[in-house]
Amino acid sequence: MPAVRVAVDTGGTFTDICLLNEIDGKVKIVKTPSTPDDPSRAVVNGLKKSFEDDMLDLRDVNFIIHGTTVATNALLENCGPDIALITTLGFRDILQIGRQNRPLLYDFWAQNPAPIVPRFRRYEVEERVSFSGEIEKPLNKGEARAIAHKLKNEGISSVAVCLLHSYANPVHEREIKKIIKEIFPEVFVTLSSEVLPEFREYERTSTTAINAYVQPLVSSYLGKLEKRLKLGGGRKPVLYIMQSNGGMITADTAKRLSVKTVLSGPAGGVIAGVLLSRLTGCRDLITLDMGGTSLDVSLIKGGKPSYTTEAEVGGRPVKLPVIDINTIGAGGGSIAWVDEGGALKVGPRSAGAVPGPACYGRGGEEPTVTDANLVLGRLGAESFSGKGIKIFPDAAERAIIEKIAGPLKCSLEDAAEGILTVINATMGRGLRVVSLERGHDPRHFALVAFGGAGPLHGAALARAQKIAKVIIPRYPGVNSAYGMLASDVRHDYVRTYFAGLSSADLNVINNLFEDMQEEAKLQLFEEGFKETGMVFVKEADLRYEGQAYEINVHIDEDIGPEWPVRLRQAFHQTHRCLYGYARPDREVEIVNLRLTAFGKVKEPFLGRTLVEKEAKEVHKLADRKVFLEGKYMQVPVYKREAFRPGSLLYGPAIIEQEDATTLALCGQKIKCDEWENIIIEETDFGG
């Protein structure tokens, strides 16, 4: 009986399925068009397509891990349900006030997004808890009941409860939830003390409200998916959901803490980069995930991804640990257009899955990046064979001529090449955000290009940024799904604790960590993990006295008498690395204590192939007329399956495979490593 893992990544254009046989390491991939009106249909269609050839069914599957965009799309498109917020008397407008930060520093007309909860649905209740957790004013239960009755009469489907200092003592939030559920049992209730028990009222309120906003949609979607797949009731397999932090949680946890899935899909690609780093020994990577709708860029340093607790989605803060990913509107479906001043622009608007690029013949009339690549010969009809799409090159040419070449009074080829030049420049800016703007020189990193369109643009982008090595994974088009197969179950816990490092009570700190660890153990036990399969990582958020924001520092030893000295040294070193200076004479403060709990999943078996002693010739499939570097030339086309470890050739070259197309430029060296990754290297940057 085969043992199979399944990963599903829902994108804006395609839904990717990746099956891994845990016994022999064989991988099967499937891409199917996404169904934005009901994403679960594409998931079911893709799984049926995946199983039919190998005579598999869900009984052969150990678990399914799913990266979903339901929460992300709800926030970006403002298509969530009507929700309400209950907060402490006097704090009704905290979502409106926010911070003094301006979205665009020099734009006098820039506006923050509208609060996710309108003012007339924000309610105040009389109560007060101090920052130390002492009850200064009891909860007015009569007010809470009156609010609950009003919410029921208005048909509100989800309620966020965020009271002042509830991170220190959540008793009033829990009482409000109990009252609401007694009066209105079917409503979703989100407590800030369960989602984000740490200080900073605006970020905590925003994160709690976002959870309330997306929870009904995520819960409904996952329930529908489980029903379609006939999951649940203790039957195999288990459905896991990818989190924004690169770990996975059960579907039941995702229904309750839905905000943890707002950057679900892109995280899988970064985890794939971490796995690639471990396999190849290339410790410093920049991951470039270019799909049909967007581009996701992230940095891996020393084999570890970059994390942040200051993420934003749709301009609204989500203060949870997430992988630091820069997302921009640059994908294969990005639409090219000419602005009022006659400048060529590409994106951020996308043709998506419906109607898609003009060449798909589904009614799309706007030229896209995919259309430009097709017109220039970088893509051919065979490039779409694995996606089940019939291609109409005439439609792509017509769209570019009418919308771009005509208005700009240039040739078809110049217009198409201009589209690619603009989109590559946009991607270059996105790459610099995670590298140069964070103090990292991109020339010291390798670029991992994946997604349906990433391998087509990776070599040109790397050349422009003076990056010497590009890695194209074995299954680039489904790499995010592939990375999910290597994820562990992960839960994050936090406790706010204010103290100067020199005067901190180590007994209190140890007790707080022990409380979090016991909570984590209970959660992991319920999810089927034994204690031997649990790993706990301790961290602290620190800052100099007087600073407004803090830095996360890893704690790699027991908390004893020497711990404050070593932690202070680690903080100074981290501060100097990030900002170029440190202040050893200043007092260091503890702000938050964090615990990350991992339920370790058996690492997937991945086959490895010996490198041939002599480089074997790669037989080309055909030659194709391609417009490259301002002129037409005959470029050899190869099948990815023809490459074996040790294979070597030089660009220009096009490499076709079922899920993506790779383009190597003139003079670039192309080789295949022992893990069957394609490595593209620059031979000379011209000084």
C-alpha positions as CSV (number, residue, x, y, z in Angstrom):
1,M,0.0,0.0,0.0
2,P,1.6,3.3,-1.0
3,A,2.1,6.1,1.5
4,V,1.4,9.4,-0.1
5,R,1.7,13.1,1.0
6,V,-0.3,15.7,-1.0
7,A,0.3,19.4,-1.1
8,V,-2.2,21.8,-2.8
9,D,-1.4,25.5,-3.5
10,T,-4.2,27.7,-4.8
11,G,-2.9,30.6,-6.9
12,G,-4.7,33.4,-8.7
13,T,-4.4,31.6,-12.1
14,F,-3.6,27.9,-11.4
15,T,-4.0,25.5,-8.6
16,D,-0.9,23.3,-8.1
17,I,-1.0,19.7,-6.8
18,C,2.1,17.9,-5.7
19,L,2.1,14.2,-4.7
20,L,5.0,12.6,-2.9
21,N,5.4,8.8,-2.5
22,E,7.0,8.5,0.9
23,I,8.5,5.1,0.1
24,D,10.4,5.7,-3.2
25,G,10.5,9.5,-3.2
26,K,8.7,9.8,-6.6
27,V,6.9,13.0,-7.2
28,K,3.8,13.7,-9.4
29,I,2.7,17.2,-10.3
30,V,-0.6,18.5,-11.7
31,K,-1.6,22.1,-12.6
32,T,-5.3,22.9,-13.1
33,P,-7.0,26.2,-13.7
34,S,-8.1,27.9,-10.5
35,T,-11.8,28.5,-9.8
36,P,-12.0,31.9,-8.1
37,D,-15.8,31.6,-7.5
38,D,-15.2,28.4,-5.4
39,P,-11.5,27.4,-4.9
40,S,-12.5,24.0,-3.6
41,R,-13.7,22.9,-7.0
42,A,-10.2,23.3,-8.5
43,V,-8.7,21.4,-5.5
44,V,-11.1,18.5,-6.1
45,N,-10.5,18.6,-9.8
46,G,-6.7,18.6,-9.4
47,L,-6.8,15.7,-6.9
48,K,-9.0,13.6,-9.2
49,K,-6.6,14.3,-12.0
50,S,-3.6,13.4,-9.8
51,F,-5.0,10.1,-8.6
52,E,-6.5,8.7,-11.8
53,D,-3.4,7.5,-13.6
54,D,-1.9,5.8,-10.5
55,M,-5.1,4.2,-9.3
56,L,-4.8,6.0,-6.0
57,D,-7.5,7.4,-3.7
58,L,-7.6,9.3,-0.5
59,R,-7.2,6.2,1.6
60,D,-3.6,6.1,0.3
61,V,-2.9,9.6,1.5
62,N,-1.4,10.2,5.0
63,F,-2.1,13.9,5.0
64,I,-3.0,16.8,2.7
65,I,-1.5,20.3,3.3
66,H,-3.2,23.2,1.6
67,G,-2.0,26.7,0.9
68,T,-5.1,28.9,0.5
69,T,-5.7,32.4,-0.6
70,V,-9.2,32.7,0.8
71,A,-8.2,35.0,3.7
72,T,-5.8,37.0,1.5
73,N,-8.4,37.7,-1.1
74,A,-11.0,38.6,1.4
75,L,-8.7,41.3,2.8
76,L,-7.5,42.6,-0.5
77,E,-10.9,42.7,-2.1
78,N,-12.8,43.8,1.0
79,C,-15.3,41.0,0.4
80,G,-15.7,39.8,4.0
81,P,-18.9,39.7,6.1
82,D,-20.2,42.5,8.4
83,I,-18.4,42.2,11.7
84,A,-18.5,44.1,15.0
85,L,-15.9,45.1,17.6
86,I,-16.3,45.3,21.3
87,T,-13.7,47.3,23.2
88,T,-13.0,49.1,26.5
89,L,-14.9,52.4,27.1
90,G,-13.0,55.2,25.5
91,F,-11.2,53.1,22.9
92,R,-13.8,52.8,20.2
93,D,-11.8,54.7,17.6
94,I,-8.4,52.9,17.9
95,L,-8.8,51.4,14.5
96,Q,-9.4,54.8,13.0
97,I,-6.6,56.6,14.9
98,G,-4.0,53.9,14.2
99,R,-0.4,55.2,14.1
100,Q,1.1,58.4,12.7
101,N,2.8,56.4,9.9
102,R,2.0,57.7,6.4
103,P,1.7,55.1,3.6
104,L,3.5,57.5,1.2
105,L,5.7,60.0,3.1
106,Y,5.6,62.8,0.5
107,D,2.0,62.3,-0.9
108,F,-0.3,64.8,0.8
109,W,-3.3,63.0,-0.5
110,A,-2.3,59.5,0.6
111,Q,-5.0,57.8,2.7
112,N,-4.9,54.8,5.0
113,P,-7.4,52.1,4.2
114,A,-10.8,52.4,5.8
115,P,-11.1,50.6,9.2
116,I,-12.1,47.0,8.7
117,V,-15.0,47.6,11.2
118,P,-17.1,50.8,10.6
119,R,-17.6,53.1,13.5
120,F,-21.3,52.3,13.9
121,R,-20.4,48.6,14.5
122,R,-17.7,49.4,17.2
123,Y,-19.1,49.1,20.7
124,E,-17.7,50.2,24.1
125,V,-18.2,48.4,27.3
126,E,-17.4,49.6,30.8
127,E,-14.5,47.7,32.4
128,R,-10.8,48.3,33.1
129,V,-7.8,46.1,33.7
130,S,-4.4,47.6,34.5
131,F,-1.2,46.9,32.6
132,S,-0.2,44.5,35.4
133,G,-3.4,42.5,35.1
134,E,-5.2,44.0,38.2
135,I,-9.0,44.6,37.8
136,E,-9.6,48.3,38.4
137,K,-13.2,48.3,37.3
138,P,-15.4,45.1,36.9
139,L,-17.0,44.3,33.7
140,N,-20.5,45.8,33.3
141,K,-22.3,42.6,32.3
142,G,-25.6,44.3,31.7
143,E,-23.9,46.4,28.9
144,A,-22.3,43.3,27.5
145,R,-25.7,41.5,27.3
146,A,-27.4,44.6,25.7
147,I,-24.6,44.7,23.0
148,A,-25.0,40.9,22.4
149,H,-28.8,41.3,21.8
150,K,-28.2,44.2,19.4
151,L,-25.6,42.2,17.5
152,K,-28.1,39.3,17.2
153,N,-30.8,41.6,15.9
154,E,-28.5,43.1,13.3
155,G,-27.5,39.6,12.0
156,I,-23.8,40.1,12.7
157,S,-21.9,36.9,11.8
158,S,-18.5,37.6,13.6
159,V,-17.4,39.6,16.6
160,A,-14.0,40.8,17.6
161,V,-13.4,41.4,21.3
162,C,-10.3,43.5,22.2
163,L,-10.1,45.0,25.7
164,L,-7.4,47.2,27.1
165,H,-4.6,45.2,28.7
166,S,-6.3,41.9,28.2
167,Y,-2.9,40.4,27.4
168,A,-2.2,40.7,31.1
169,N,-5.5,39.4,32.3
170,P,-8.1,38.0,29.8
171,V,-10.9,37.4,32.3
172,H,-13.2,40.2,31.0
173,E,-12.8,39.1,27.4
174,R,-13.7,35.5,28.4
175,E,-16.8,36.7,30.2
176,I,-18.0,38.7,27.2
177,K,-17.5,35.7,24.9
178,K,-19.6,33.5,27.4
179,I,-22.4,36.1,27.4
180,I,-22.4,36.4,23.6
181,K,-22.5,32.7,23.1
182,E,-25.4,32.3,25.5
183,I,-27.5,34.8,23.6
184,F,-26.1,34.3,20.1
185,P,-24.5,30.8,19.9
186,E,-24.0,30.6,16.2
187,V,-21.9,33.8,15.9
188,F,-18.1,33.6,15.6
189,V,-16.2,35.3,18.5
190,T,-12.5,36.2,18.3
191,L,-10.7,37.2,21.5
192,S,-7.5,39.2,21.3
193,S,-6.2,37.2,24.3
194,E,-6.4,34.1,22.2
195,V,-5.1,35.5,18.9
196,L,-2.4,38.0,20.1
197,P,-1.8,38.3,23.9
198,E,0.8,41.1,23.7
199,F,0.8,44.9,24.1
200,R,0.3,47.6,21.5
201,E,-3.4,48.2,21.3
202,Y,-3.7,49.3,17.6
203,E,-1.8,46.2,16.2
204,R,-3.6,43.9,18.6
205,T,-7.0,45.3,17.7
206,S,-6.3,45.2,14.0
207,T,-5.1,41.6,14.1
208,T,-8.1,40.5,16.2
209,A,-10.5,42.3,13.8
210,I,-8.9,40.7,10.8
211,N,-9.3,37.3,12.3
212,A,-13.0,38.0,12.9
213,Y,-13.3,39.3,9.3
214,V,-11.8,36.3,7.6
215,Q,-12.9,33.5,10.0
216,P,-16.4,32.9,8.6
217,L,-15.0,32.7,5.1
218,V,-12.1,30.4,5.9
219,S,-14.2,28.2,8.2
220,S,-16.9,27.9,5.5
221,Y,-14.4,27.1,2.8
222,L,-12.5,24.5,4.8
223,G,-15.8,22.9,5.8
224,K,-16.9,22.7,2.2
225,L,-13.5,21.3,1.1
226,E,-13.6,18.6,3.9
227,K,-17.1,17.7,2.8
228,R,-16.2,17.5,-0.9
229,L,-13.2,15.3,0.0
230,K,-15.2,13.4,2.6
231,L,-12.6,14.2,5.3
232,G,-13.2,14.5,9.0
233,G,-14.7,12.2,11.6
234,G,-11.3,10.7,12.4
235,R,-10.9,9.3,8.9
236,K,-7.6,9.4,7.1
237,P,-6.2,11.6,5.7
238,V,-5.7,14.7,8.0
239,L,-6.1,18.1,6.4
240,Y,-3.5,20.7,7.3
241,I,-3.3,24.3,6.3
242,M,-0.1,26.3,5.5
243,Q,0.5,29.2,7.8
244,S,2.1,32.5,7.1
245,N,5.0,31.5,9.3
246,G,6.0,28.5,7.2
247,G,4.5,25.9,9.5
248,M,1.2,24.1,9.2
249,I,-1.8,23.8,11.4
250,T,-4.8,21.5,11.4
251,A,-7.9,22.6,9.5
252,D,-9.7,22.9,12.9
253,T,-7.1,25.3,14.2
254,A,-7.2,27.3,10.9
255,K,-11.0,27.7,11.3
256,R,-10.4,29.3,14.7
257,L,-7.3,31.3,14.1
258,S,-7.9,32.1,10.4
259,V,-5.6,35.2,10.5
260,K,-2.6,32.9,10.5
261,T,-3.4,31.9,6.9
262,V,-3.4,35.4,5.3
263,L,0.0,34.7,3.6
264,S,-0.5,31.0,3.4
265,G,0.6,30.2,-0.2
266,P,3.8,32.2,-0.6
267,A,5.3,30.7,2.6
268,G,5.5,27.3,0.9
269,G,7.9,28.6,-1.7
270,V,10.3,30.0,1.0
271,I,10.2,26.6,2.9
272,A,11.1,25.0,-0.5
273,G,14.1,27.4,-0.6
274,V,15.2,26.4,2.9
275,L,15.1,22.7,1.8
276,L,17.0,23.5,-1.3
277,S,19.6,25.4,0.8
278,R,20.1,22.3,3.0
279,L,20.4,19.9,0.0
280,T,22.8,22.0,-2.1
281,G,24.8,23.6,0.6
282,C,24.1,27.1,-0.8
283,R,23.2,28.9,2.4
284,D,22.3,32.4,1.1
285,L,19.4,32.5,-1.3
286,I,16.8,34.9,-2.6
287,T,13.6,33.2,-3.6
288,L,11.7,34.5,-6.5
289,D,8.1,33.1,-6.9
290,M,6.5,34.5,-10.1
291,G,3.1,33.2,-10.7
292,G,0.2,34.3,-12.9
293,T,-0.9,37.2,-10.7
294,S,1.9,38.3,-8.3
295,L,5.5,38.0,-7.5
296,D,6.7,36.9,-4.0
297,V,10.3,37.6,-3.0
298,S,12.1,36.6,0.2
299,L,15.6,36.2,1.5
300,I,17.2,33.2,3.2
301,K,20.4,33.9,5.1
302,G,22.5,31.1,6.5
303,G,19.9,28.6,5.5
304,K,17.2,30.3,7.6
305,P,14.2,32.4,6.3
306,S,13.7,36.0,7.4
307,Y,10.7,36.6,9.8
308,T,8.8,39.7,10.8
309,T,6.0,40.5,13.2
310,E,5.2,43.7,11.3
311,A,3.4,42.4,8.3
312,E,0.6,44.3,6.5
313,V,-2.1,43.0,4.2
314,G,-4.1,45.5,2.3
315,G,-2.5,48.3,4.4
316,R,-3.7,46.8,7.7
317,P,-1.2,45.5,10.3
318,V,-1.1,41.8,11.2
319,K,1.2,41.4,14.2
320,L,2.0,37.7,14.1
321,P,5.2,36.0,13.2
322,V,5.3,35.6,9.4
323,I,8.0,34.9,6.8
324,D,9.2,38.3,5.5
325,I,7.9,38.2,2.0
326,N,7.6,41.2,-0.4
327,T,4.6,40.7,-2.7
328,I,4.0,42.9,-5.7
329,G,1.6,42.8,-8.7
330,A,4.0,41.3,-11.2
331,G,3.0,37.9,-12.8
332,G,2.5,36.3,-16.1
333,G,-1.0,37.6,-16.2
334,S,0.0,41.2,-15.4
335,I,-1.7,43.6,-17.9
336,A,0.4,46.0,-20.0
337,W,-1.0,49.5,-20.7
338,V,-0.1,53.0,-21.8
339,D,-0.8,55.8,-19.3
340,E,-2.0,59.3,-20.2
341,G,1.6,60.5,-20.5
342,G,2.4,57.9,-23.1
343,A,4.5,55.7,-20.7
344,L,4.4,51.9,-20.9
345,K,3.2,50.3,-17.6
346,V,2.8,46.7,-16.7
347,G,0.6,45.6,-13.7
348,P,-0.4,45.5,-11.0
349,R,-3.8,44.6,-12.5
350,S,-3.9,41.0,-13.7
351,A,-5.9,39.0,-16.2
352,G,-6.0,36.2,-13.6
353,A,-7.5,32.8,-14.4
354,V,-10.6,34.3,-15.9
355,P,-10.4,35.5,-18.6
356,G,-6.6,35.1,-18.5
357,P,-4.1,36.4,-21.1
358,A,-5.4,37.1,-24.6
359,C,-3.6,34.1,-26.0
360,Y,-5.8,31.8,-23.8
361,G,-8.8,32.6,-26.1
362,R,-11.2,33.0,-23.1
363,G,-12.3,36.5,-23.9
364,G,-9.3,38.4,-22.6
365,E,-8.4,41.4,-24.8
366,E,-5.7,43.0,-22.7
367,P,-2.0,42.2,-23.5
368,T,-0.1,40.5,-20.7
369,V,3.4,39.4,-19.9
370,T,2.5,35.9,-21.1
371,D,1.3,37.3,-24.4
372,A,4.6,39.2,-24.8
373,N,6.7,36.0,-24.1
374,L,4.6,34.1,-26.6
375,V,4.9,36.7,-29.4
376,L,8.7,36.8,-28.9
377,G,9.0,33.0,-29.2
378,R,10.2,32.6,-25.6
379,L,7.1,30.5,-25.0
380,G,5.7,28.1,-27.6
381,A,2.4,26.2,-27.9
382,E,4.1,23.2,-26.3
383,S,4.9,25.4,-23.2
384,F,1.2,25.1,-22.2
385,S,0.8,21.4,-22.8
386,G,0.9,20.5,-19.1
387,K,-1.7,23.0,-18.3
388,G,-4.4,21.8,-20.7
389,I,-4.7,25.2,-22.4
390,K,-5.1,25.7,-26.1
391,I,-3.1,28.7,-27.3
392,F,-4.1,31.4,-29.8
393,P,-0.9,33.4,-30.9
394,D,-2.9,35.6,-33.2
395,A,-5.0,36.9,-30.2
396,A,-1.7,37.8,-28.3
397,E,-0.3,39.7,-31.3
398,R,-3.6,41.5,-31.9
399,A,-3.8,42.6,-28.2
400,I,-0.2,43.9,-28.2
401,I,-0.6,45.8,-31.5
402,E,-3.9,47.4,-30.6
403,K,-3.1,48.3,-27.0
404,I,0.7,48.9,-27.0
405,A,2.4,49.0,-30.4
406,G,-0.2,51.2,-32.0
407,P,-0.4,53.9,-29.3
408,L,3.4,53.9,-29.0
409,K,4.0,53.8,-32.8
410,C,6.5,51.0,-32.6
411,S,6.8,47.5,-34.0
412,L,5.2,44.4,-32.4
413,E,8.6,43.1,-31.3
414,D,9.7,46.3,-29.7
415,A,6.3,46.6,-27.9
416,A,6.5,43.0,-26.6
417,E,10.2,43.4,-25.5
418,G,9.3,46.7,-23.8
419,I,6.6,44.8,-21.8
420,L,9.2,42.3,-20.5
421,T,11.8,45.1,-19.8
422,V,9.2,47.0,-17.7
423,I,8.1,43.9,-15.7
424,N,11.8,42.8,-15.1
425,A,12.5,46.3,-13.8
426,T,9.5,46.1,-11.5
427,M,10.7,42.7,-10.2
428,G,14.2,44.1,-9.7
429,R,12.8,46.8,-7.4
430,G,10.9,44.1,-5.4
431,L,14.1,42.1,-5.1
432,R,16.0,45.1,-3.7
433,V,13.4,45.6,-1.0
434,V,14.4,42.3,0.7
435,S,18.1,42.6,0.0
436,L,19.7,46.1,-0.3
437,E,17.1,47.8,1.8
438,R,17.8,45.2,4.6
439,G,21.5,45.6,4.4
440,H,22.2,42.6,2.1
441,D,24.2,42.7,-1.1
442,P,22.2,40.6,-3.7
443,R,25.5,39.8,-5.5
444,H,26.4,37.5,-2.6
445,F,23.2,35.4,-3.0
446,A,22.0,32.9,-5.4
447,L,18.6,33.5,-7.0
448,V,16.0,30.6,-6.8
449,A,13.5,31.3,-9.6
450,F,10.2,29.3,-9.6
451,G,6.5,29.6,-10.1
452,G,4.9,29.3,-13.5
453,A,6.7,32.3,-14.9
454,G,9.8,32.7,-12.6
455,P,12.2,30.5,-14.6
456,L,11.4,32.4,-17.8
457,H,12.5,35.7,-16.2
458,G,15.1,34.6,-13.6
459,A,18.2,34.7,-15.8
460,A,17.5,38.2,-17.1
461,L,16.7,39.5,-13.6
462,A,19.8,38.0,-12.2
463,R,22.0,39.5,-14.9
464,A,20.5,42.9,-14.3
465,Q,21.2,42.6,-10.5
466,K,24.7,41.1,-11.0
467,I,23.7,37.8,-9.4
468,A,26.0,35.1,-10.6
469,K,23.9,32.0,-10.0
470,V,20.3,31.1,-10.7
471,I,18.8,27.8,-9.4
472,I,15.7,26.4,-11.1
473,P,14.2,23.7,-8.9
474,R,13.2,20.3,-10.3
475,Y,9.5,21.2,-10.2
476,P,9.5,25.0,-10.4
477,G,5.9,25.5,-11.4
478,V,4.7,23.8,-8.3
479,N,7.6,24.6,-6.0
480,S,5.4,26.3,-3.4
481,A,3.3,23.1,-3.1
482,Y,6.5,21.0,-3.1
483,G,7.9,23.1,-0.2
484,M,4.8,22.5,1.9
485,L,5.6,18.8,1.9
486,A,8.7,19.6,4.0
487,S,6.8,21.7,6.6
488,D,6.3,20.9,10.2
489,V,3.4,21.7,12.4
490,R,4.1,25.0,14.1
491,H,2.5,27.1,16.9
492,D,3.6,30.5,18.2
493,Y,3.1,31.8,21.7
494,V,3.9,35.1,23.3
495,R,3.7,36.8,26.7
496,T,4.3,40.5,27.3
497,Y,6.8,41.1,30.1
498,F,8.3,44.5,30.7
499,A,11.5,44.7,32.7
500,G,15.1,46.0,32.4
501,L,17.4,43.1,31.6
502,S,19.6,43.8,34.6
503,S,16.6,43.7,37.0
504,A,14.5,41.0,35.4
505,D,13.1,38.3,37.7
506,L,14.4,35.1,36.2
507,N,11.9,33.0,38.1
508,V,9.0,34.9,36.5
509,I,10.6,34.5,33.1
510,N,11.1,30.8,33.6
511,N,7.5,30.4,34.8
512,L,6.1,32.3,31.7
513,F,8.1,30.0,29.4
514,E,7.0,26.9,31.3
515,D,3.3,28.1,31.0
516,M,3.7,28.6,27.2
517,Q,5.5,25.2,26.8
518,E,2.7,23.4,28.7
519,E,0.1,25.0,26.5
520,A,2.1,24.0,23.4
521,K,2.5,20.4,24.6
522,L,-1.2,20.1,25.2
523,Q,-1.9,21.4,21.7
524,L,0.6,19.1,20.0
525,F,-0.6,16.1,22.1
526,E,-4.1,16.8,20.8
527,E,-2.8,16.8,17.2
528,G,-1.2,13.4,17.6
529,F,2.5,14.2,18.4
530,K,4.5,12.4,21.0
531,E,6.8,14.4,23.3
532,T,9.9,13.0,21.4
533,G,8.6,14.7,18.2
534,M,8.3,18.2,19.8
535,V,10.9,20.9,19.6
536,F,10.6,24.2,21.4
537,V,12.5,27.5,20.6
538,K,12.7,30.4,23.0
539,E,13.1,34.0,21.9
540,A,12.8,37.5,23.5
541,D,11.9,40.9,22.0
542,L,14.4,43.5,23.3
543,R,15.1,47.2,22.9
544,Y,17.2,49.9,24.3
545,E,15.5,52.0,27.0
546,G,13.6,54.7,25.3
547,Q,13.2,53.0,22.0
548,A,9.8,52.6,20.5
549,Y,10.3,49.2,18.8
550,E,12.1,46.0,19.6
551,I,14.4,43.4,18.0
552,N,13.8,39.6,18.3
553,V,16.7,37.7,19.7
554,H,17.1,33.9,19.9
555,I,17.6,32.3,23.3
556,D,19.8,29.2,22.9
557,E,20.4,28.2,26.5
558,D,18.8,27.7,29.9
559,I,17.8,30.8,31.7
560,G,20.3,31.0,34.6
561,P,22.4,33.7,36.4
562,E,24.6,34.3,33.3
563,W,21.7,34.5,30.9
564,P,21.1,38.3,31.1
565,V,24.8,39.0,30.2
566,R,24.7,36.7,27.2
567,L,21.4,37.9,26.0
568,R,22.5,41.6,26.3
569,Q,25.6,40.7,24.1
570,A,23.4,39.0,21.5
571,F,21.1,42.0,21.4
572,H,24.0,44.5,20.9
573,Q,25.4,42.3,18.1
574,T,22.0,42.0,16.4
575,H,21.4,45.7,16.6
576,R,24.8,46.5,15.1
577,C,24.1,44.0,12.3
578,L,20.7,45.6,11.5
579,Y,21.4,49.3,12.0
580,G,25.2,49.6,11.9
581,Y,25.7,50.6,15.5
582,A,25.2,49.5,19.1
583,R,25.0,51.3,22.5
584,P,26.6,49.0,25.0
585,D,26.3,51.7,27.7
586,R,22.5,51.8,27.4
587,E,20.1,49.7,29.5
588,V,18.4,46.9,27.5
589,E,14.7,46.2,28.2
590,I,12.7,43.0,27.7
591,V,9.3,43.5,26.1
592,N,7.9,40.1,25.0
593,L,8.9,36.5,25.6
594,R,8.1,34.1,22.7
595,L,8.0,30.4,22.3
596,T,7.8,28.5,19.0
597,A,6.6,24.9,19.2
598,F,7.2,22.5,16.4
599,G,5.6,19.1,15.8
600,K,8.2,17.5,13.7
601,V,6.9,15.7,10.6
602,K,9.2,13.0,9.1
603,E,11.3,14.7,6.5
604,P,10.3,13.6,3.0
605,F,12.5,11.1,1.2
606,L,14.0,12.8,-1.9
607,G,15.8,10.8,-4.5
608,R,19.4,11.8,-5.3
609,T,21.3,10.9,-8.5
610,L,25.0,10.5,-9.0
611,V,26.7,13.1,-11.1
612,E,28.1,11.7,-14.3
613,K,31.9,11.6,-14.5
614,E,31.8,13.0,-18.0
615,A,29.3,15.8,-18.9
616,K,26.7,14.1,-21.2
617,E,25.4,15.9,-24.3
618,V,21.9,17.1,-24.0
619,H,19.9,16.4,-27.1
620,K,17.8,19.3,-28.3
621,L,14.2,19.0,-29.2
622,A,14.2,21.6,-31.9
623,D,15.2,25.1,-32.8
624,R,12.9,28.1,-32.3
625,K,12.9,31.6,-33.7
626,V,13.2,33.8,-30.7
627,F,13.5,37.6,-30.4
628,L,16.3,38.1,-27.9
629,E,18.6,41.0,-27.2
630,G,16.9,43.1,-29.8
631,K,17.0,40.7,-32.7
632,Y,15.7,37.3,-34.0
633,M,17.9,34.3,-33.5
634,Q,17.6,30.5,-33.6
635,V,17.5,29.2,-30.0
636,P,17.7,25.5,-29.2
637,V,14.8,24.1,-27.2
638,Y,15.4,21.2,-24.8
639,K,13.1,19.0,-22.7
640,R,13.9,19.1,-19.0
641,E,13.8,15.3,-18.9
642,A,16.9,15.3,-21.2
643,F,19.1,16.8,-18.4
644,R,21.0,14.4,-16.1
645,P,23.3,15.3,-13.3
646,G,26.5,16.5,-14.9
647,S,24.9,17.7,-18.1
648,L,26.4,20.9,-19.4
649,L,25.7,23.4,-22.2
650,Y,25.7,27.2,-22.8
651,G,22.9,29.7,-23.6
652,P,20.9,30.9,-25.2
653,A,18.6,28.0,-24.5
654,I,15.0,27.3,-23.7
655,I,14.1,24.4,-21.4
656,E,10.6,23.1,-21.5
657,Q,8.8,21.0,-18.9
658,E,5.3,20.3,-17.9
659,D,5.0,23.0,-15.3
660,A,7.3,25.8,-16.4
661,T,9.6,27.1,-19.1
662,T,13.2,28.2,-18.4
663,L,15.1,30.7,-20.5
664,A,19.0,31.0,-20.3
665,L,20.5,34.1,-22.0
666,C,23.5,34.2,-24.4
667,G,26.8,33.2,-22.7
668,Q,25.3,31.8,-19.6
669,K,26.4,28.3,-18.4
670,I,23.7,25.7,-17.8
671,K,24.3,22.6,-15.8
672,C,22.4,20.0,-13.8
673,D,23.3,19.1,-10.2
674,E,22.8,15.8,-8.3
675,W,19.3,16.9,-7.1
676,E,18.4,17.5,-10.8
677,N,18.2,21.3,-10.3
678,I,19.1,23.4,-13.3
679,I,21.9,25.8,-12.4
680,I,22.4,28.9,-14.6
681,E,25.7,30.7,-14.1
682,E,27.1,33.9,-15.5
683,T,30.5,33.4,-17.1
684,D,31.4,37.1,-17.3
685,F,29.8,40.3,-16.1
686,G,32.0,42.3,-18.3
687,G,34.1,43.7,-15.4
